[in-house]
Amino acid sequence: MLSLVRGLIDVRSRHPALAIGAYREIKAPDDILAFERTHGDQRAVVILNLGADAVRFETDAVAGGAILIAARPDGVSSIQGTSVD
C-alpha cells in the first residue's frame, strides 16, 4: 500500500494536469470513477475501479493512452483501443 501511495504522489508531481488541471467527469458504471484532467497540452485520464471485481471499461477517452500506475494486485492492466482492463 505504501508503495502505491508513493507511486501516486510521484505521478501527480510529474504531471501538472493531475494537480491543477481542469476537471471533466467521464460517464461510467456505478463501481467506476472516471475523469479527465487537462492543463495546457497535457491530458490525464483517471479510472478507478471501486468495486470488488475486475471489469473492462470502454471509453474513447483512453484511445492512444498509456497506463502510468495501476493498483491491481497482479500489477497488470492494459489499454486495448478504447478498453481498459
N, CA, C and O atoms as a GROMACS GRO file, in nm:
protein
  340
    1MET      N    1   0.082  -0.119   0.000
    1MET     CA    2   0.000   0.000   0.000
    1MET      C    3   0.087   0.126   0.000
    1MET      O    4   0.059   0.221  -0.073
    2LEU      N    5   0.192   0.126   0.081
    2LEU     CA    6   0.282   0.241   0.087
    2LEU      C    7   0.346   0.264  -0.049
    2LEU      O    8   0.362   0.379  -0.092
    3SER      N    9   0.383   0.158  -0.116
    3SER     CA   10   0.443   0.169  -0.249
    3SER      C   11   0.345   0.233  -0.348
    3SER      O   12   0.385   0.315  -0.430
    4LEU      N   13   0.218   0.195  -0.340
    4LEU     CA   14   0.116   0.253  -0.427
    4LEU      C   15   0.101   0.402  -0.399
    4LEU      O   16   0.098   0.482  -0.493
    5VAL      N   17   0.092   0.440  -0.274
    5VAL     CA   18   0.077   0.582  -0.238
    5VAL      C   19   0.197   0.662  -0.287
    5VAL      O   20   0.181   0.772  -0.342
    6ARG      N   21   0.317   0.608  -0.269
    6ARG     CA   22   0.437   0.677  -0.318
    6ARG      C   23   0.432   0.692  -0.470
    6ARG      O   24   0.470   0.796  -0.523
    7GLY      N   25   0.387   0.589  -0.538
    7GLY     CA   26   0.375   0.595  -0.683
    7GLY      C   27   0.274   0.700  -0.728
    7GLY      O   28   0.298   0.772  -0.824
    8LEU      N   29   0.161   0.707  -0.658
    8LEU     CA   30   0.059   0.808  -0.691
    8LEU      C   31   0.112   0.949  -0.670
    8LEU      O   32   0.088   1.037  -0.752
    9ILE      N   33   0.183   0.970  -0.561
    9ILE     CA   34   0.242   1.102  -0.534
    9ILE      C   35   0.343   1.138  -0.643
    9ILE      O   36   0.347   1.253  -0.688
   10ASP      N   37   0.424   1.042  -0.683
   10ASP     CA   38   0.522   1.066  -0.788
   10ASP      C   39   0.455   1.103  -0.920
   10ASP      O   40   0.496   1.199  -0.985
   11VAL      N   41   0.354   1.028  -0.961
   11VAL     CA   42   0.284   1.056  -1.086
   11VAL      C   43   0.220   1.195  -1.080
   11VAL      O   44   0.229   1.270  -1.177
   12ARG      N   45   0.157   1.229  -0.970
   12ARG     CA   46   0.092   1.360  -0.956
   12ARG      C   47   0.194   1.473  -0.962
   12ARG      O   48   0.167   1.578  -1.021
   13SER      N   49   0.311   1.453  -0.903
   13SER     CA   50   0.412   1.559  -0.902
   13SER      C   51   0.474   1.580  -1.041
   13SER      O   52   0.521   1.690  -1.072
   14ARG      N   53   0.476   1.477  -1.125
   14ARG     CA   54   0.534   1.487  -1.259
   14ARG      C   55   0.436   1.532  -1.366
   14ARG      O   56   0.476   1.562  -1.478
   15HIS      N   57   0.307   1.537  -1.333
   15HIS     CA   58   0.204   1.571  -1.431
   15HIS      C   59   0.113   1.681  -1.376
   15HIS      O   60   0.017   1.652  -1.305
   16PRO      N   61   0.143   1.808  -1.408
   16PRO     CA   62   0.064   1.920  -1.355
   16PRO      C   63  -0.086   1.908  -1.379
   16PRO      O   64  -0.165   1.957  -1.299
   17ALA      N   65  -0.126   1.844  -1.488
   17ALA     CA   66  -0.270   1.829  -1.515
   17ALA      C   67  -0.341   1.760  -1.398
   17ALA      O   68  -0.456   1.791  -1.370
   18LEU      N   69  -0.272   1.667  -1.331
   18LEU     CA   70  -0.335   1.596  -1.220
   18LEU      C   71  -0.349   1.683  -1.096
   18LEU      O   72  -0.437   1.658  -1.013
   19ALA      N   73  -0.266   1.783  -1.082
   19ALA     CA   74  -0.270   1.867  -0.963
   19ALA      C   75  -0.354   1.993  -0.983
   19ALA      O   76  -0.428   2.034  -0.893
   20ILE      N   77  -0.342   2.056  -1.101
   20ILE     CA   78  -0.408   2.185  -1.120
   20ILE      C   79  -0.495   2.192  -1.245
   20ILE      O   80  -0.547   2.298  -1.279
   21GLY      N   81  -0.510   2.080  -1.314
   21GLY     CA   82  -0.583   2.081  -1.440
   21GLY      C   83  -0.734   2.093  -1.425
   21GLY      O   84  -0.790   2.066  -1.319
   22ALA      N   85  -0.797   2.134  -1.534
   22ALA     CA   86  -0.943   2.141  -1.539
   22ALA      C   87  -0.999   1.999  -1.527
   22ALA      O   88  -0.937   1.904  -1.574
   23TYR      N   89  -1.114   1.986  -1.465
   23TYR     CA   90  -1.175   1.856  -1.436
   23TYR      C   91  -1.296   1.834  -1.524
   23TYR      O   92  -1.380   1.923  -1.541
   24ARG      N   93  -1.306   1.712  -1.582
   24ARG     CA   94  -1.425   1.672  -1.658
   24ARG      C   95  -1.457   1.528  -1.622
   24ARG      O   96  -1.373   1.439  -1.634
   25GLU      N   97  -1.580   1.506  -1.577
   25GLU     CA   98  -1.624   1.370  -1.543
   25GLU      C   99  -1.648   1.290  -1.670
   25GLU      O  100  -1.696   1.343  -1.770
   26ILE      N  101  -1.614   1.160  -1.665
   26ILE     CA  102  -1.640   1.068  -1.776
   26ILE      C  103  -1.749   0.973  -1.731
   26ILE      O  104  -1.739   0.911  -1.625
   27LYS      N  105  -1.854   0.961  -1.811
   27LYS     CA  106  -1.966   0.873  -1.778
   27LYS      C  107  -1.916   0.730  -1.762
   27LYS      O  108  -1.846   0.677  -1.848
   28ALA      N  109  -1.955   0.668  -1.650
   28ALA     CA  110  -1.906   0.533  -1.619
   28ALA      C  111  -2.010   0.459  -1.534
   28ALA      O  112  -2.096   0.522  -1.473
   29PRO      N  113  -2.002   0.326  -1.531
   29PRO     CA  114  -2.091   0.246  -1.445
   29PRO      C  115  -2.070   0.282  -1.297
   29PRO      O  116  -1.973   0.348  -1.262
   30ASP      N  117  -2.163   0.236  -1.212
   30ASP     CA  118  -2.162   0.272  -1.070
   30ASP      C  119  -2.031   0.245  -0.997
   30ASP      O  120  -1.989   0.327  -0.916
   31ASP      N  121  -1.966   0.134  -1.022
   31ASP     CA  122  -1.844   0.099  -0.949
   31ASP      C  123  -1.717   0.160  -1.007
   31ASP      O  124  -1.608   0.134  -0.958
   32ILE      N  125  -1.731   0.240  -1.112
   32ILE     CA  126  -1.615   0.303  -1.177
   32ILE      C  127  -1.622   0.454  -1.158
   32ILE      O  128  -1.726   0.516  -1.183
   33LEU      N  129  -1.512   0.513  -1.113
   33LEU     CA  130  -1.498   0.658  -1.108
   33LEU      C  131  -1.400   0.694  -1.218
   33LEU      O  132  -1.285   0.649  -1.215
   34ALA      N  133  -1.442   0.774  -1.314
   34ALA     CA  134  -1.357   0.810  -1.427
   34ALA      C  135  -1.366   0.960  -1.450
   34ALA      O  136  -1.474   1.019  -1.449
   35PHE      N  137  -1.249   1.022  -1.472
   35PHE     CA  138  -1.246   1.164  -1.501
   35PHE      C  139  -1.121   1.199  -1.581
   35PHE      O  140  -1.025   1.122  -1.586
   36GLU      N  141  -1.126   1.317  -1.642
   36GLU     CA  142  -1.015   1.367  -1.721
   36GLU      C  143  -0.969   1.499  -1.661
   36GLU      O  144  -1.051   1.581  -1.620
   37ARG      N  145  -0.838   1.520  -1.656
   37ARG     CA  146  -0.781   1.648  -1.611
   37ARG      C  147  -0.694   1.700  -1.725
   37ARG      O  148  -0.616   1.625  -1.783
   38THR      N  149  -0.708   1.829  -1.758
   38THR     CA  150  -0.627   1.888  -1.865
   38THR      C  151  -0.564   2.017  -1.815
   38THR      O  152  -0.624   2.093  -1.739
   39HIS      N  153  -0.441   2.039  -1.860
   39HIS     CA  154  -0.368   2.163  -1.828
   39HIS      C  155  -0.271   2.189  -1.943
   39HIS      O  156  -0.179   2.111  -1.967
   40GLY      N  157  -0.292   2.300  -2.015
   40GLY     CA  158  -0.210   2.328  -2.133
   40GLY      C  159  -0.226   2.216  -2.234
   40GLY      O  160  -0.338   2.180  -2.270
   41ASP      N  161  -0.114   2.159  -2.279
   41ASP     CA  162  -0.120   2.050  -2.376
   41ASP      C  163  -0.117   1.913  -2.308
   41ASP      O  164  -0.107   1.810  -2.375
   42GLN      N  165  -0.125   1.911  -2.176
   42GLN     CA  166  -0.121   1.786  -2.102
   42GLN      C  167  -0.262   1.738  -2.068
   42GLN      O  168  -0.348   1.817  -2.031
   43ARG      N  169  -0.283   1.608  -2.082
   43ARG     CA  170  -0.414   1.547  -2.055
   43ARG      C  171  -0.393   1.418  -1.979
   43ARG      O  172  -0.306   1.337  -2.014
   44ALA      N  173  -0.472   1.398  -1.873
   44ALA     CA  174  -0.464   1.274  -1.795
   44ALA      C  175  -0.605   1.222  -1.774
   44ALA      O  176  -0.696   1.297  -1.739
   45VAL      N  177  -0.622   1.093  -1.795
   45VAL     CA  178  -0.750   1.026  -1.768
   45VAL      C  179  -0.727   0.935  -1.649
   45VAL      O  180  -0.634   0.854  -1.648
   46VAL      N  181  -0.812   0.949  -1.549
   46VAL     CA  182  -0.802   0.867  -1.428
   46VAL      C  183  -0.924   0.776  -1.424
   46VAL      O  184  -1.037   0.822  -1.435
   47ILE      N  185  -0.899   0.646  -1.408
   47ILE     CA  186  -1.008   0.548  -1.400
   47ILE      C  187  -0.984   0.464  -1.276
   47ILE      O  188  -0.880   0.399  -1.262
   48LEU      N  189  -1.080   0.467  -1.185
   48LEU     CA  190  -1.070   0.392  -1.060
   48LEU      C  191  -1.183   0.290  -1.052
   48LEU      O  192  -1.300   0.326  -1.062
   49ASN      N  193  -1.147   0.165  -1.032
   49ASN     CA  194  -1.246   0.061  -1.012
   49ASN      C  195  -1.269   0.051  -0.861
   49ASN      O  196  -1.182   0.004  -0.788
   50LEU      N  197  -1.384   0.095  -0.814
   50LEU     CA  198  -1.416   0.095  -0.672
   50LEU      C  199  -1.487  -0.032  -0.629
   50LEU      O  200  -1.520  -0.048  -0.512
   51GLY      N  201  -1.510  -0.123  -0.722
   51GLY     CA  202  -1.577  -0.248  -0.693
   51GLY      C  203  -1.479  -0.358  -0.654
   51GLY      O  204  -1.358  -0.339  -0.660
   52ALA      N  205  -1.533  -0.470  -0.616
   52ALA     CA  206  -1.452  -0.584  -0.572
   52ALA      C  207  -1.401  -0.669  -0.688
   52ALA      O  208  -1.302  -0.741  -0.673
   53ASP      N  209  -1.467  -0.661  -0.803
   53ASP     CA  210  -1.432  -0.746  -0.916
   53ASP      C  211  -1.362  -0.669  -1.026
   53ASP      O  212  -1.388  -0.550  -1.046
   54ALA      N  213  -1.272  -0.736  -1.097
   54ALA     CA  214  -1.208  -0.677  -1.214
   54ALA      C  215  -1.314  -0.659  -1.322
   54ALA      O  216  -1.401  -0.744  -1.340
   55VAL      N  217  -1.307  -0.548  -1.393
   55VAL     CA  218  -1.402  -0.519  -1.500
   55VAL      C  219  -1.328  -0.459  -1.619
   55VAL      O  220  -1.216  -0.410  -1.606
   56ARG      N  221  -1.392  -0.464  -1.734
   56ARG     CA  222  -1.342  -0.396  -1.853
   56ARG      C  223  -1.427  -0.270  -1.870
   56ARG      O  224  -1.550  -0.275  -1.861
   57PHE      N  225  -1.361  -0.157  -1.893
   57PHE     CA  226  -1.430  -0.029  -1.907
   57PHE      C  227  -1.401   0.026  -2.046
   57PHE      O  228  -1.286   0.038  -2.086
   58GLU      N  229  -1.507   0.060  -2.119
   58GLU     CA  230  -1.494   0.113  -2.255
   58GLU      C  231  -1.515   0.264  -2.254
   58GLU      O  232  -1.616   0.314  -2.204
   59THR      N  233  -1.417   0.338  -2.310
   59THR     CA  234  -1.431   0.482  -2.327
   59THR      C  235  -1.334   0.530  -2.433
   59THR      O  236  -1.220   0.485  -2.438
   60ASP      N  237  -1.378   0.621  -2.517
   60ASP     CA  238  -1.291   0.680  -2.619
   60ASP      C  239  -1.180   0.765  -2.555
   60ASP      O  240  -1.080   0.794  -2.620
   61ALA      N  241  -1.198   0.804  -2.431
   61ALA     CA  242  -1.102   0.892  -2.364
   61ALA      C  243  -0.963   0.831  -2.350
   61ALA      O  244  -0.866   0.905  -2.332
   62VAL      N  245  -0.951   0.698  -2.356
   62VAL     CA  246  -0.821   0.635  -2.336
   62VAL      C  247  -0.750   0.597  -2.466
   62VAL      O  248  -0.636   0.551  -2.461
   63ALA      N  249  -0.812   0.616  -2.578
   63ALA     CA  250  -0.751   0.577  -2.705
   63ALA      C  251  -0.615   0.643  -2.720
   63ALA      O  252  -0.602   0.765  -2.707
   64GLY      N  253  -0.514   0.562  -2.749
   64GLY     CA  254  -0.379   0.613  -2.769
   64GLY      C  255  -0.305   0.647  -2.641
   64GLY      O  256  -0.196   0.704  -2.646
   65GLY      N  257  -0.363   0.613  -2.526
   65GLY     CA  258  -0.302   0.648  -2.398
   65GLY      C  259  -0.210   0.540  -2.344
   65GLY      O  260  -0.190   0.436  -2.407
   66ALA      N  261  -0.154   0.568  -2.228
   66ALA     CA  262  -0.066   0.474  -2.159
   66ALA      C  263  -0.101   0.472  -2.012
   66ALA      O  264  -0.144   0.574  -1.956
   67ILE      N  265  -0.085   0.359  -1.948
   67ILE     CA  266  -0.111   0.347  -1.805
   67ILE      C  267   0.014   0.392  -1.729
   67ILE      O  268   0.122   0.337  -1.750
   68LEU      N  269  -0.002   0.490  -1.642
   68LEU     CA  270   0.111   0.540  -1.563
   68LEU      C  271   0.126   0.466  -1.431
   68LEU      O  272   0.237   0.449  -1.382
   69ILE      N  273   0.013   0.423  -1.373
   69ILE     CA  274   0.018   0.348  -1.248
   69ILE      C  275  -0.109   0.265  -1.237
   69ILE      O  276  -0.217   0.309  -1.277
   70ALA      N  277  -0.097   0.145  -1.183
   70ALA     CA  278  -0.211   0.056  -1.166
   70ALA      C  279  -0.205  -0.005  -1.027
   70ALA      O  280  -0.097  -0.036  -0.977
   71ALA      N  281  -0.321  -0.021  -0.966
   71ALA     CA  282  -0.327  -0.072  -0.829
   71ALA      C  283  -0.369  -0.218  -0.821
   71ALA      O  284  -0.391  -0.270  -0.712
   72ARG      N  285  -0.380  -0.286  -0.934
   72ARG     CA  286  -0.420  -0.427  -0.932
   72ARG      C  287  -0.316  -0.509  -0.858
   72ARG      O  288  -0.196  -0.486  -0.873
   73PRO      N  289  -0.360  -0.605  -0.778
   73PRO     CA  290  -0.267  -0.688  -0.703
   73PRO      C  291  -0.165  -0.761  -0.791
   73PRO      O  292  -0.051  -0.781  -0.749
   74ASP      N  293  -0.204  -0.800  -0.913
   74ASP     CA  294  -0.110  -0.869  -1.001
   74ASP      C  295  -0.024  -0.771  -1.081
   74ASP      O  296   0.066  -0.812  -1.155
   75GLY      N  297  -0.054  -0.641  -1.065
   75GLY     CA  298   0.026  -0.539  -1.132
   75GLY      C  299   0.003  -0.528  -1.282
   75GLY      O  300   0.078  -0.458  -1.350
   76VAL      N  301  -0.099  -0.596  -1.334
   76VAL     CA  302  -0.121  -0.599  -1.478
   76VAL      C  303  -0.250  -0.526  -1.512
   76VAL      O  304  -0.358  -0.562  -1.463
   77SER      N  305  -0.240  -0.426  -1.594
   77SER     CA  306  -0.354  -0.356  -1.652
   77SER      C  307  -0.315  -0.322  -1.795
   77SER      O  308  -0.197  -0.314  -1.826
   78SER      N  309  -0.413  -0.304  -1.881
   78SER     CA  310  -0.379  -0.273  -2.019
   78SER      C  311  -0.487  -0.188  -2.084
   78SER      O  312  -0.602  -0.186  -2.041
   79ILE      N  313  -0.445  -0.118  -2.190
   79ILE     CA  314  -0.537  -0.045  -2.276
   79ILE      C  315  -0.535  -0.114  -2.410
   79ILE      O  316  -0.429  -0.134  -2.469
   80GLN      N  317  -0.652  -0.151  -2.460
   80GLN     CA  318  -0.668  -0.212  -2.591
   80GLN      C  319  -0.768  -0.127  -2.667
   80GLN      O  320  -0.889  -0.142  -2.647
   81GLY      N  321  -0.722  -0.038  -2.754
   81GLY     CA  322  -0.811   0.051  -2.827
   81GLY      C  323  -0.880   0.147  -2.732
   81GLY      O  324  -0.818   0.239  -2.680
   82THR      N  325  -1.011   0.126  -2.710
   82THR     CA  326  -1.087   0.210  -2.618
   82THR      C  327  -1.126   0.136  -2.491
   82THR      O  328  -1.214   0.182  -2.417
   83SER      N  329  -1.062   0.021  -2.463
   83SER     CA  330  -1.094  -0.058  -2.346
   83SER      C  331  -0.979  -0.057  -2.246
   83SER      O  332  -0.862  -0.060  -2.284
   84VAL      N  333  -1.015  -0.052  -2.118
   84VAL     CA  334  -0.916  -0.063  -2.012
   84VAL      C  335  -0.950  -0.185  -1.930
   84VAL      O  336  -1.063  -0.202  -1.886
   85ASP      N  337  -0.852  -0.271  -1.910
   85ASP     CA  338  -0.869  -0.390  -1.826
   85ASP      C  339  -0.798  -0.369  -1.695
   85ASP      O  340  -0.801  -0.457  -1.608
   0.00000   0.00000   0.00000
